[in-house]
Amino acid sequence: RRHPAKSDDSVAADDEAMDAMALQEAFRRVSAAKADDEKMKRRAEMEADRLRFRARRGDLSMGDRRVQAAQEPQNELRELTEDSGNWGLLGVGGLLVRFSGVFFAAGLTAWLFIDNYDEYNELVDLTLAQRASLSALIASVFMSISATRLLSQWTYIAGRLSDKSLYFEETGWADGFQLQKPENTAFRDQMLYDDEVAPRLKSIRRSSYIAFATAVSSVASFVAVWS
């Protein structure tokens, strides 16, 4: 028995029904994708909050409740690197510019003070070379202090990260104790030293040696002029 052919109206109705179903399916998929995106976004926000909380609390990886979060080596490094005013984040060129700024600022201040003192004190009569050498000597002292402070900061951090056993103080020197790093902590600290501290410490040492050499030259010129 043969079925009668569908009319054009019934075919169009079937097409419209299929289109409607396709639109509903597309809408369902889009809604599901949006819901998944919202879930992922909420998870990312929760993870960010968790990381921020950990950053404020400090990572405790030494495995000893007596160790304060601020004394953990990686937290000491984080505090140092998050300080935007720390010169250790600069390269050799940037450090030399900063040291030169300290030298010339201190030298100019010293020159003005010496010049004013010489002008109003009749018992003192300094030559131009004596004023310049004394100003350079004073400037080199301030520059050396800046270089020494910066070098000592990063040398301390380098030692804390690379050493396998560290000294901690619970409340003061009276209750200090030595603690061996766990294996995973020692490996992580060594990686931090190799990746973040060693390259910066190398730049700081090179710049500091140049500053110290300048200071030695200032001392030598002062001795030569005043002797």
Helices and strands as residue ranges (DSSP letters): H 8-57, G 69-71, H 73-81, G 87-89, H 92-120, H 128-162, E 165-169, G 173-175, E 176-180, H 183-192, I 193-197, H 198-226
